[in-house]
Amino acid sequence: QYALNSGVRRYHVAPVLCQRAKVAMSHFEPNEYINYEKLEKNINIVRKRLDRPLTLSEKIVYGHLDDPAKQEIERGKTYLRLRPDRVAMQDATAQMAMLQFISSGLPKVAVPSTIHCDHLIEAQSGGEKDLQRAKDINQEVYNFLATAGAKYGVGFWKPGSGIIHQIILENYSYPGVMLIGTDSHTPNGGGLGGICIGVGGADAVDVMAGIPWELKCPKVIGVKLTGKLSGWTSPKDVILKVAGILTVKGGTGAIIEYHGPGVDSISCTGMATICNMGAEIGATTSIFPYNERMKKYLGKTGRADIAALADEFKQHLVPDSGCQYDQVIEINLSELKPHINGPFTPDLAHPVSDIGAVAEKEGWPVDIRVGLIGSCTNSSYEDMGRSAAVAKQALAHGLKCKSKFTITPGSEQIRATIERDGYAKILREVGGLVLANACGPCIGQWDRKDIKKGEKNTIVTSYNRNFTGRNDANPETHAFVTSPEIVTALSIAGTLKFNPETDYLTGTDGKKFKLEAPDADELPKLEFDPGQDTYQYPPKDGSGQHVDVSPTSQRLQLLEPFDKWDGKDLEDMLILIKVKGKCTTDHISAAGPWLKFRGHLDNISNNLLIGAINIENGKANSVRNALTQEFGPVPDTARYYKKMGVKWAVIGDENYGEGSSREHAALEPRHLGGRVIITKSFARIHETNLKKQGLLPLTFADPADYNKIHPVDKLSIVGLKDFAPGKPLKCIIKHPNGSQETIMLNHTFNESQIEWFQAGSALNRMKELQQKSS
């Protein structure tokens, strides 16, 4: 152990030391150890089989195979059976995940798991007041999660602890870990060299139940970084640039693997920022190779023992020389300019120097109403320091923000440390309001008072997503995504027409001055201040713990099993809605005020597809009831069909279900009688979530066939009795005039996923297997 910690490398003793060195995965689970030996063993088996150099992504993914000797491996085609190391859940998704786990009948989770209370705290008047109000309003939900965690062996991070991904980076992620989380921005942990993947709650239940988790073998897109970050250019600009190149679906089915000499110019938390927003290009996850910046961060967060162990196994935590990527993008960091992306989509990339002119040309408001920094993407100590460095310059010239300005610390540790080191004071003095350690406006938890709904306005954020209405439920809010320091500079200027690299501000003394590029410490000089203790350990034996779900609750509802497939083709289904254009999980299952119903399937189903645009009339939440011919809300129409015993389908466009991992977007249509979702293409997580709940996600063999289906048609899916992997299904379209035509539909189901459909859901199938084994 001494040799490991002191960095001494003695080849003849290193293997023995590594076998003896038991290093805990985290301080909170002292008896759960990192198993690099198993990772190494699996990698060696696969390398021998494939007989080629491996990318870093392949090493960690294949290193977690359930059966590395027999697993069929082909990038982009085969399904891998994997054994992740741990699970993390945020409170909005944990409710349904834990309800499903309770339904499984299992006594305790099989892998280390945690719940993080970050989504249900609404930004209104400031950190302490907002936190207390959330505790009062959400007491029933927090009590359910705390007691369920205690009963089933899950660690519980109380409200106020911080955002799930920042806490994972500070405490749980490490080089080589495979972690799955019930939030699409789980890839944040790739900043510490882990394969961290966002999933739906049903996937998390698989892992917590101790059964292999399935993932389609990812392709690997390499992003080679050369040069060095400097000036106003930040890590955020790397992913904003990549998003502009790959678009919101360019990373689908792939892991984004960053490599090259430019990597070392990026801090560990900067690498996390880049990985975090990889969710916006549809990537399975993103990852950086283990390096000195990660080692430095591990040491500062009290995990030097993990860094020492990682040093011994470093050959498995970096890509092999000569490894091959499916696609390579090269970015020279020395030439990269500050970017700002939006509005309404995170892949609409603009250099900051151009955005003012583009906004005027497009008719976007140039006056900035609110600037918001923080979120799981950009709330590190370095982020806050760089923003404070900009604010300090403005204050020296007597200026404050012209726009409203908010600050969201990523964790209690970050909050306490920036308070101690004076950053929070500077940001308040420039006009900022420090919000609670939570997601807040980033996921729509924002009680915004400065505008009316429908009022056209612009906000700039350091967040990750800017879909229509996401932050404040106002479809006319033009949201732009950029780095925290650019948000701060633009908030001081109050306009998109300001370029901090070239433009001048006027101080209160009438003199013009230019903001200097911010410089701040990557990590605090002193140790991090942990702040308040907000973690609840699960007891060693939680069998006597009671978990209370009231049958009259409006927030929580125990789950009933979905019906099994009846063995017949799906005939004469009505079309609930044919969606026009972008349809994210925000459109399918809105967040914001609906978050309070995430544990009550029937109540939250009242938001089903209310944001999707109906191609028949160009309106949201207005569809024709085929049985009454009256137009009405989507959920009401679905409920009417269910009451009348009529099955229905949804027709979608490209990349249907992009965005959040929320499985409610799959649970709701299943609950209200939906059977099939037919689209041009799906986002990865949503397609899996649909399969898990017993729905049929199908794609047009010919995307042009989208135009052949009309909202008034009836659909029949033929060939389900012979449903098999790789075998297309037929869809018979029956038009109102009596004519019909047949089109072909593709699917990506494998054998076990077909069993999910036949059983009614993946959870039903799990129970069937348990009954057989017992």
C-alpha positions in Angstrom: 0.0 0.0 0.0 2.9 2.4 0.8 4.4 1.7 -2.6 1.1 2.5 -4.3 0.5 5.8 -2.3 4.1 7.0 -2.8 4.0 6.4 -6.5 6.9 3.9 -6.4 6.6 1.4 -9.3 8.3 -1.9 -8.7 7.2 -4.3 -11.4 7.9 -7.5 -9.5 5.8 -6.5 -6.5 3.1 -4.3 -8.1 0.7 -7.2 -9.0 0.9 -8.6 -5.4 0.3 -5.1 -3.9 -2.7 -4.5 -6.2 -4.2 -7.8 -5.2 -3.8 -6.9 -1.5 -4.8 -3.2 -1.8 -8.5 -3.0 -1.1 -9.6 0.5 -2.0 -13.3 1.4 -1.4 -15.3 2.8 -4.3 -16.4 5.7 -2.0 -16.1 6.9 1.6 -19.8 6.1 2.0 -19.4 2.4 1.2 -16.2 1.3 3.0 -16.8 -2.4 2.2 -17.5 -2.1 -1.5 -14.1 -2.3 -3.3 -12.8 -1.2 -6.7 -12.1 -4.4 -8.7 -9.5 -3.5 -11.3 -8.3 -7.1 -11.4 -11.6 -8.3 -12.9 -11.6 -5.3 -15.3 -8.0 -6.4 -16.4 -9.0 -10.0 -16.7 -12.0 -9.3 -18.9 -10.1 -6.8 -21.1 -7.4 -9.4 -21.7 -9.9 -12.1 -22.7 -11.6 -9.7 -25.2 -8.4 -8.4 -26.6 -7.2 -11.9 -27.3 -10.5 -12.7 -29.0 -10.7 -9.5 -31.1 -6.9 -9.4 -31.8 -6.7 -5.7 -32.2 -6.0 -2.5 -30.1 -8.9 -1.3 -28.1 -10.3 2.1 -27.5 -10.7 3.3 -23.9 -14.5 3.0 -24.2 -14.2 -0.6 -25.4 -11.8 -1.5 -22.5 -14.2 -0.3 -19.8 -17.4 -1.5 -21.5 -16.0 -4.9 -22.4 -14.3 -5.0 -19.0 -17.8 -5.2 -17.5 -19.2 -8.0 -19.7 -21.1 -10.7 -17.9 -19.4 -13.3 -20.1 -16.4 -11.9 -21.9 -15.4 -15.3 -23.4 -18.7 -15.9 -25.2 -20.3 -12.5 -25.7 -20.8 -11.7 -29.3 -19.2 -8.3 -30.0 -19.9 -6.1 -33.0 -20.0 -2.4 -32.7 -23.4 -1.0 -33.5 -25.1 -4.4 -33.9 -24.9 -6.9 -31.1 -26.4 -6.4 -27.6 -24.0 -6.7 -24.7 -24.9 -8.1 -21.3 -23.1 -6.0 -18.8 -22.5 -5.8 -15.0 -22.3 -2.2 -13.9 -20.6 -1.3 -10.7 -23.3 1.0 -9.3 -26.6 2.9 -9.8 -27.6 6.5 -9.1 -31.1 8.0 -9.2 -32.4 11.6 -8.9 -35.5 12.1 -6.9 -37.9 12.7 -9.8 -37.0 9.4 -11.5 -36.1 7.5 -8.3 -39.8 7.5 -7.3 -40.8 5.3 -10.3 -37.6 3.3 -10.2 -38.1 2.4 -6.5 -41.8 1.7 -7.1 -40.7 -0.8 -9.8 -38.1 -2.3 -7.5 -40.7 -2.7 -4.8 -42.9 -4.5 -7.4 -40.1 -6.9 -8.2 -40.4 -8.4 -4.6 -36.6 -8.4 -4.1 -35.4 -7.7 -0.5 -32.3 -5.5 -1.2 -30.3 -4.0 -4.0 -27.5 -6.1 -5.4 -25.1 -3.2 -6.2 -24.2 0.1 -4.4 -27.0 2.5 -5.2 -27.9 6.1 -4.2 -30.9 8.5 -4.4 -30.3 12.3 -4.8 -32.9 14.9 -4.1 -32.2 17.7 -6.6 -35.2 18.0 -9.0 -38.1 19.0 -6.8 -36.7 22.3 -5.4 -38.3 25.3 -7.2 -36.3 28.5 -7.7 -38.2 31.4 -6.3 -36.6 33.7 -3.8 -33.2 32.2 -2.9 -31.5 29.2 -1.5 -32.6 28.7 2.1 -36.2 29.8 1.6 -36.6 27.7 -1.5 -35.1 24.7 0.1 -37.4 24.9 3.2 -40.5 25.4 1.0 -39.5 22.3 -1.1 -39.1 20.2 2.1 -42.6 21.3 3.2 -44.3 20.7 -0.1 -42.5 17.4 -1.0 -42.4 15.9 2.5 -44.4 12.8 1.4 -42.1 12.1 -1.5 -38.9 12.7 0.5 -40.2 10.4 3.2 -41.0 7.7 0.7 -37.5 7.9 -0.9 -35.7 8.0 2.5 -37.7 5.0 3.9 -37.4 3.0 0.6 -33.7 3.7 0.6 -33.4 2.5 4.2 -35.4 -0.7 3.5 -33.7 -1.7 0.3 -30.1 -0.6 1.1 -29.9 2.6 -1.0 -27.9 5.6 0.2 -30.0 8.8 0.5 -28.8 12.3 -0.3 -31.2 14.7 1.3 -32.7 17.8 -0.4 -30.0 20.6 -0.3 -27.2 18.1 -0.9 -26.7 19.2 -4.5 -27.2 18.0 -8.1 -26.8 14.3 -8.6 -24.0 14.6 -11.2 -21.8 16.9 -9.2 -22.2 14.7 -6.1 -21.3 11.6 -8.2 -18.2 13.4 -9.5 -17.2 14.4 -6.0 -17.8 11.0 -4.4 -18.6 8.1 -6.6 -17.1 8.3 -10.1 -13.6 7.0 -10.7 -11.5 5.9 -13.6 -12.8 2.7 -15.1 -16.2 2.6 -13.2 -19.3 1.6 -15.0 -22.2 3.6 -13.5 -25.8 3.9 -14.7 -28.0 6.7 -13.6 -31.7 7.5 -14.1 -30.9 10.9 -15.6 -29.6 11.6 -19.2 -26.7 13.7 -17.9 -25.1 10.8 -16.0 -22.2 10.9 -18.6 -20.9 13.8 -16.5 -18.9 11.1 -14.7 -16.8 10.6 -17.9 -14.8 13.6 -16.7 -13.2 11.2 -14.2 -12.6 8.4 -16.8 -15.8 6.4 -16.1 -18.4 4.9 -18.4 -21.5 6.6 -16.9 -24.7 6.0 -18.9 -28.2 7.6 -18.5 -31.1 5.1 -18.5 -34.7 4.8 -17.5 -35.8 3.4 -14.1 -36.5 -0.1 -15.4 -32.9 -0.4 -16.6 -31.8 0.7 -13.1 -34.0 -2.0 -11.6 -32.3 -4.6 -13.7 -28.9 -3.6 -12.3 -30.2 -3.2 -8.7 -31.8 -6.7 -9.1 -28.4 -8.2 -9.9 -29.3 -9.3 -13.4 -27.2 -8.4 -16.5 -28.0 -5.1 -18.1 -28.4 -4.9 -21.9 -26.8 -2.3 -24.1 -26.4 -2.3 -27.8 -22.7 -2.5 -28.5 -21.7 1.2 -29.0 -19.8 2.6 -31.9 -16.9 4.9 -30.8 -16.5 8.4 -32.2 -13.1 9.8 -31.5 -12.6 13.5 -30.8 -9.0 14.4 -31.1 -8.0 17.5 -29.2 -4.9 19.4 -30.1 -3.6 22.8 -29.0 -4.5 24.4 -25.7 -7.4 26.3 -24.1 -6.8 29.9 -23.4 -8.4 33.3 -22.9 -12.2 33.3 -23.0 -12.4 29.9 -24.5 -13.6 27.3 -22.0 -14.3 23.5 -21.9 -18.0 24.3 -22.6 -16.9 25.6 -26.0 -15.6 22.2 -26.9 -18.9 20.5 -26.6 -20.8 23.4 -28.0 -18.6 23.1 -31.1 -19.0 19.3 -31.2 -22.8 19.7 -30.9 -22.8 22.0 -33.9 -20.8 19.4 -35.9 -22.8 16.2 -34.9 -26.2 17.7 -34.3 -28.7 16.4 -31.7 -28.7 12.9 -33.1 -25.2 12.6 -34.5 -23.9 10.7 -31.5 -26.8 8.2 -31.3 -25.6 4.7 -30.6 -22.0 5.8 -30.0 -19.6 6.7 -27.2 -17.7 10.0 -27.7 -14.1 9.4 -26.7 -11.9 12.4 -26.3 -8.1 11.9 -26.8 -5.0 13.7 -28.0 -2.5 16.2 -26.6 -5.1 18.9 -26.0 -6.8 16.8 -23.3 -4.2 17.8 -20.7 -5.1 21.5 -21.0 -8.6 20.8 -19.6 -9.4 20.5 -15.9 -11.2 17.4 -14.5 -14.4 19.4 -13.9 -14.0 20.9 -17.4 -13.9 17.4 -18.8 -17.0 16.6 -16.9 -18.8 19.6 -18.5 -17.9 18.3 -21.9 -19.1 14.7 -21.1 -22.3 16.0 -19.5 -23.5 17.8 -22.5 -22.7 14.9 -24.8 -26.3 13.9 -23.9 -27.4 16.7 -26.3 -25.9 14.9 -29.3 -27.6 11.7 -28.5 -24.4 9.9 -27.4 -24.6 6.8 -25.2 -22.0 8.5 -23.1 -18.7 10.4 -23.3 -15.3 9.8 -21.7 -11.8 11.1 -21.2 -8.6 9.1 -20.6 -7.2 9.0 -17.1 -4.6 11.7 -16.6 -2.9 14.0 -14.0 -5.9 16.4 -13.9 -8.1 13.6 -12.8 -5.5 12.5 -10.3 -5.3 16.0 -8.9 -9.1 16.2 -8.5 -9.3 12.8 -6.8 -6.7 13.9 -4.3 -8.5 17.2 -3.6 -11.8 15.3 -3.0 -10.2 12.9 -0.5 -9.6 10.0 -2.8 -5.8 9.8 -3.2 -6.0 6.1 -2.6 -8.2 5.7 -5.7 -5.7 7.7 -7.8 -2.8 5.6 -6.5 -4.6 2.4 -7.5 -5.6 3.9 -10.9 -1.9 4.7 -11.5 -1.1 1.0 -11.2 -3.7 0.1 -13.7 -3.3 3.1 -16.0 -2.7 1.0 -19.1 -6.3 -0.1 -18.9 -7.6 3.5 -18.3 -6.3 5.0 -21.6 -6.8 3.9 -25.2 -4.4 1.5 -26.9 -2.0 2.9 -29.4 -3.4 2.3 -32.9 -7.0 1.8 -31.8 -9.6 2.5 -34.5 -12.6 4.9 -34.2 -15.8 4.7 -36.3 -15.4 8.4 -36.9 -12.8 11.0 -35.9 -13.4 14.7 -35.4 -10.3 17.0 -34.7 -10.6 20.3 -32.8 -7.6 22.6 -32.3 -8.3 24.2 -28.9 -5.9 27.0 -29.7 -8.1 28.1 -32.5 -11.5 27.4 -30.8 -13.5 30.5 -30.1 -16.2 31.1 -27.4 -19.5 29.7 -28.5 -23.2 30.3 -27.7 -25.8 27.8 -28.9 -29.5 28.2 -29.5 -32.3 29.2 -29.3 -34.7 26.2 -28.9 -32.1 23.5 -29.7 -28.6 22.9 -28.2 -26.9 22.2 -31.6 -27.5 25.5 -33.2 -23.9 26.8 -32.7 -22.7 30.3 -33.1 -19.4 32.0 -32.2 -20.1 34.6 -29.5 -18.7 37.2 -31.8 -21.5 36.5 -34.4 -24.5 36.0 -32.2 -25.6 39.7 -32.0 -25.8 40.1 -35.8 -27.5 36.7 -36.2 -30.1 37.5 -33.6 -30.9 40.8 -35.2 -31.2 39.1 -38.6 -33.5 36.3 -37.2 -35.6 38.6 -35.1 -34.5 37.1 -31.8 -34.6 39.6 -28.9 -31.1 40.9 -28.2 -31.8 42.3 -24.8 -31.1 39.7 -22.1 -33.7 39.4 -19.4 -31.9 36.8 -17.2 -28.5 35.2 -17.1 -28.3 32.0 -15.2 -25.1 30.1 -14.2 -24.7 26.8 -12.5 -26.5 23.5 -13.2 -25.0 20.0 -13.4 -23.1 21.1 -16.4 -21.2 24.1 -15.1 -21.2 24.5 -11.3 -17.7 23.5 -10.3 -15.3 25.6 -8.2 -13.5 26.6 -11.3 -16.7 27.7 -13.1 -17.7 29.9 -10.1 -14.2 31.3 -9.9 -14.1 32.3 -13.5 -17.5 33.9 -13.3 -16.4 35.8 -10.1 -13.3 37.0 -11.9 -15.5 38.6 -14.6 -17.8 40.1 -12.0 -15.0 41.5 -9.9 -13.7 43.5 -12.9 -17.2 45.0 -13.5 -17.5 45.9 -9.8 -14.1 47.7 -9.9 -15.6 50.0 -12.5 -18.9 50.5 -10.6 -21.0 48.2 -12.8 -23.5 45.6 -11.9 -25.5 43.2 -14.1 -28.1 44.9 -16.4 -29.9 41.6 -16.6 -31.2 39.6 -13.7 -28.6 37.1 -12.6 -28.8 33.8 -10.8 -26.2 31.3 -9.4 -26.8 27.6 -8.8 -24.1 25.8 -6.8 -23.7 22.2 -7.9 -23.4 20.8 -4.4 -23.4 21.7 -0.7 -19.6 21.3 -0.9 -19.3 23.8 -3.7 -21.7 26.2 -2.0 -19.8 26.1 1.3 -16.5 26.5 -0.4 -17.4 29.5 -2.7 -19.0 31.2 0.4 -15.7 30.7 2.3 -13.5 31.8 -0.5 -15.5 34.9 -1.3 -16.8 34.0 -4.8 -20.5 34.0 -3.7 -20.0 37.5 -2.1 -18.7 38.8 -5.4 -21.5 37.3 -7.4 -24.1 38.7 -5.1 -22.5 42.2 -5.2 -22.7 42.2 -9.0 -26.4 41.6 -8.7 -26.7 37.8 -8.4 -29.1 35.7 -6.5 -27.7 32.4 -5.1 -30.3 29.6 -5.5 -30.5 26.3 -3.7 -28.1 23.5 -4.5 -30.4 21.9 -7.0 -31.4 21.7 -10.6 -33.9 24.6 -10.4 -34.5 26.5 -13.7 -32.4 24.1 -15.7 -35.3 21.5 -15.6 -38.1 24.0 -15.4 -38.3 24.4 -11.6 -38.4 28.2 -11.9 -41.2 30.4 -10.5 -40.4 33.2 -13.0 -42.2 36.5 -12.3 -40.4 39.0 -14.6 -42.4 38.1 -17.8 -45.8 36.9 -18.8 -46.4 33.6 -20.6 -46.2 34.3 -24.3 -43.9 37.3 -24.0 -41.0 37.1 -26.3 -37.7 37.4 -24.5 -34.1 36.1 -24.3 -32.2 34.4 -21.5 -28.6 33.0 -21.5 -27.6 30.1 -19.4 -24.7 27.8 -18.6 -27.1 24.9 -18.7 -27.2 22.0 -21.3 -30.7 22.1 -22.8 -32.7 24.9 -24.3 -35.8 23.2 -25.8 -38.9 25.3 -26.2 -40.4 26.2 -22.8 -38.0 24.0 -20.9 -36.7 26.5 -18.4 -39.8 28.6 -17.7 -42.7 26.9 -19.6 -42.9 30.0 -21.9 -42.6 28.9 -25.5 -41.5 32.5 -26.5 -38.4 32.4 -24.3 -35.3 32.3 -26.5 -32.8 30.3 -24.4 -29.1 30.3 -25.3 -26.5 28.0 -23.8 -22.9 29.1 -23.2 -20.1 29.1 -20.6 -20.6 30.6 -17.1 -18.1 33.4 -17.8 -19.8 34.3 -21.0 -23.2 34.3 -19.3 -21.7 36.6 -16.6 -20.2 39.0 -19.2 -23.4 39.1 -21.2 -25.5 39.7 -18.1 -23.3 42.7 -17.2 -23.7 44.1 -20.7 -27.4 43.1 -20.9 -27.3 42.3 -24.6 -26.4 39.6 -27.1 -24.6 42.2 -29.1 -21.7 42.3 -26.6 -18.5 40.4 -27.5 -16.2 40.4 -24.4 -13.2 39.6 -26.5 -13.4 42.9 -28.4 -16.0 45.2 -27.1 -15.8 47.8 -24.3 -18.0 48.7 -21.4 -18.4 52.1 -19.8 -17.7 52.4 -16.1 -19.6 54.8 -13.7 -16.7 57.2 -14.1 -17.5 57.5 -17.9 -14.3 55.7 -18.9 -14.4 52.8 -21.3 -12.8 49.5 -20.3 -12.5 46.0 -21.7 -13.0 42.8 -19.6 -9.9 40.7 -19.4 -10.2 37.0 -19.9 -11.0 35.4 -16.6 -8.4 33.4 -14.7 -9.3 31.2 -11.7 -8.0 28.3 -9.7 -9.0 24.9 -11.0 -9.4 23.7 -7.4 -9.4 25.5 -4.0 -6.0 26.2 -2.5 -7.4 25.0 0.9 -9.4 21.8 1.2 -13.0 21.8 0.1 -15.4 22.8 2.8 -17.9 19.9 2.9 -20.7 22.2 4.4 -23.6 20.5 6.1 -23.8 16.7 6.4 -26.7 15.7 4.2 -26.2 12.0 3.6 -28.3 9.2 5.1 -26.6 5.8 5.3 -28.8 2.8 4.8 -28.9 0.5 7.8 -27.2 -2.8 7.7 -30.5 -4.5 8.0 -33.5 -2.6 6.7 -36.0 -5.5 6.7 -38.0 -4.0 9.5 -38.3 -0.6 7.8 -41.8 0.4 6.7 -42.4 2.1 3.4 -45.6 4.0 3.4 -47.6 4.7 0.2 -51.1 5.9 1.0 -53.9 4.6 -1.4 -55.3 8.1 -1.4 -52.0 9.9 -2.1 -51.9 12.3 -5.1 -48.1 12.1 -5.3 -47.4 8.3 -5.0 -49.1 5.3 -6.4 -48.1 1.6 -6.2 -47.8 0.0 -9.7 -50.1 -2.6 -11.2 -48.6 -5.0 -13.8 -49.3 -4.1 -17.4 -51.3 -6.6 -19.4 -49.6 -9.4 -21.3 -49.6 -9.7 -25.1 -52.6 -11.7 -26.2 -50.7 -13.6 -28.9 -52.5 -11.7 -31.8 -51.5 -9.1 -34.3 -52.4 -5.5 -33.4 -55.4 -4.7 -35.6 -57.3 -1.6 -36.5 -55.4 0.7 -34.1 -56.4 4.4 -34.1 -53.8 7.1 -34.4 -53.7 9.2 -31.2 -51.5 11.8 -32.8 -49.2 12.2 -35.8 -46.4 14.4 -34.5 -44.9 17.2 -36.6 -41.2 17.9 -36.2 -39.2 17.8 -33.0 -40.7 15.7 -30.2 -38.5 15.5 -27.1 -39.3 13.8 -23.8 -40.3 17.3 -22.7 -43.0 17.3 -25.3 -44.1 13.7 -24.4 -44.0 14.2 -20.6 -43.5 17.8 -19.5 -41.4 18.6 -16.4 -41.8 21.8 -14.4 -45.1 21.7 -12.5 -45.6 18.1 -13.5 -42.5 16.9 -11.5 -44.7 16.6 -8.4 -46.5 13.7 -10.0 -43.5 11.6 -10.9 -44.5 8.9 -8.4 -48.1 8.8 -9.5 -48.5 7.2 -12.9 -52.2 8.0 -13.4 -51.9 11.6 -12.4 -48.8 12.4 -14.4 -50.4 10.7 -17.5 -52.5 13.8 -17.7 -49.5 15.5 -19.4 -49.1 12.9 -22.1 -47.9 14.5 -25.4 -49.4 17.9 -24.5 -46.3 19.6 -26.0 -46.3 17.7 -29.3 -47.5 19.5 -32.4 -50.4 17.7 -34.2 -49.7 17.6 -37.9 -53.4 17.7 -38.6 -54.0 21.2 -37.2 -50.6 22.5 -36.3 -51.6 22.8 -32.6 -50.3 21.4 -29.4 -52.6 19.3 -27.1 -55.4 19.3 -29.7 -56.2 16.0 -31.5 -59.3 14.6 -33.2 -61.1 11.9 -31.4 -61.7 9.4 -34.1 -64.8 8.0 -32.3 -66.6 11.3 -31.7 -64.9 13.5 -34.3 -64.4 16.2 -31.7 -61.0 17.8 -31.0 -59.7 17.7 -27.5 -56.6 17.3 -25.3 -54.3 14.4 -26.1 -54.5 12.8 -22.6 -58.3 13.0 -22.6 -58.5 11.4 -26.0 -56.2 8.6 -25.0 -58.3 7.9 -21.8 -61.4 7.8 -23.9 -59.9 5.2 -26.3 -58.8 3.2 -23.3 -62.3 3.3 -21.8 -63.7 2.1 -25.1 -61.2 -0.7 -25.3 -59.5 0.7 -28.4 -55.7 0.3 -28.9 -53.9 3.3 -30.4 -50.5 4.3 -31.9 -48.4 7.4 -32.2 -46.6 8.5 -35.4 -43.4 10.5 -34.9 -40.6 12.2 -36.9 -36.8 12.1 -36.5 -35.0 11.4 -33.2 -38.3 10.9 -31.4 -37.8 11.1 -27.6 -34.5 13.0 -27.5 -33.6 14.7 -24.3 -34.2 13.5 -20.8 -34.1 9.9 -19.7 -37.5 10.1 -18.1 -39.2 6.8 -18.5 -42.6 8.4 -17.8 -42.6 9.3 -21.5 -42.9 5.5 -22.0 -45.0 4.6 -19.0 -47.7 7.1 -19.8 -48.6 5.9 -23.3 -48.6 2.3 -22.0 -50.8 3.2 -19.1 -53.3 4.9 -21.3 -53.7 2.1 -23.8 -50.9 2.8 -26.4 -49.3 -0.1 -28.1 -47.1 1.2 -30.9 -44.9 4.2 -31.6 -43.8 4.4 -35.2 -41.2 7.0 -36.2 -38.4 7.9 -38.6 -35.9 7.3 -35.8 -35.6 7.2 -32.0 -33.3 8.6 -29.4 -31.5 5.7 -27.7 -32.8 6.0 -24.1 -36.4 6.5 -25.1 -36.4 3.5 -27.5 -35.2 1.3 -24.7 -37.7 2.7 -22.2 -40.5 1.9 -24.6 -39.4 -1.6 -25.0 -39.0 -2.0 -21.2 -42.7 -1.1 -20.7 -44.0 -3.5 -23.4 -44.6 -1.0 -26.2 -43.4 -1.5 -29.8 -41.0 1.2 -31.0 -40.8 0.7 -34.7 -39.2 2.7 -37.5 -40.2 3.2 -41.2 -38.1 1.0 -43.5 -38.5 3.9 -45.9 -38.7 7.2 -44.0 -40.8 8.6 -46.8 -43.6 6.3 -45.6 -44.2 8.8 -42.8 -46.2 10.8 -45.4 -48.4 7.8 -46.3 -50.0 7.7 -42.8 -52.8 10.2 -42.0 -54.3 10.9 -38.6 -57.6 9.6 -39.7 -56.2 6.2 -40.8 -56.3 2.9 -38.9 -53.2 0.7 -38.6 -52.6 -3.0 -38.2 -49.2 -4.5 -37.2 -48.9 -7.9 -38.9 -46.4 -10.6 -38.1 -46.2 -10.5 -34.4 -46.7 -14.3 -34.1 -43.4 -14.7 -35.9 -41.7 -11.7 -34.2 -37.9 -12.2 -34.3 -34.7 -10.2 -34.2 -33.9 -8.5 -37.5 -37.2 -9.5 -39.1 -39.3 -6.5 -40.3 -43.0 -6.2 -39.4 -45.7 -5.3 -41.9 -48.0 -2.3 -41.3 -51.4 -2.3 -43.1 -52.7 1.3 -43.5 -56.5 1.5 -43.8 -57.7 4.8 -45.2 -61.3 6.1 -44.5 -62.2 5.6 -48.2 -61.8 1.9 -47.8 -58.4 1.7 -49.7 -55.4 0.3 -47.9 -51.7 -0.1 -48.5 -48.8 -2.0 -46.8 -45.5 -0.6 -45.6 -42.6 -2.3 -43.9 -41.4 -1.4 -40.4 -38.0 -2.1 -38.8 -37.2 -2.7 -35.2 -34.1 -3.3 -33.0 -35.6 -5.9 -30.6 -33.4 -8.9 -29.6 -34.7 -12.1 -28.2 -34.9 -11.0 -24.6 -36.6 -7.7 -25.5 -39.2 -9.6 -27.5 -39.9 -11.6 -24.3 -40.4 -8.2 -22.5 -43.1 -7.3 -25.1 -44.8 -10.7 -24.8 -44.8 -10.6 -21.0 -46.2 -7.1 -21.0 -43.1 -5.4 -19.6 -39.5 -6.1 -18.6 -40.6 -6.1 -15.0 -43.3 -8.7 -15.7 -40.7 -10.9 -17.4 -38.3 -10.6 -14.4 -41.1 -11.8 -12.1 -41.9 -14.7 -14.5 -38.2 -15.8 -14.3 -38.2 -15.4 -10.5 -41.2 -17.6 -10.2 -39.7 -20.3 -12.5 -36.4 -20.3 -10.6 -38.2 -20.6 -7.2 
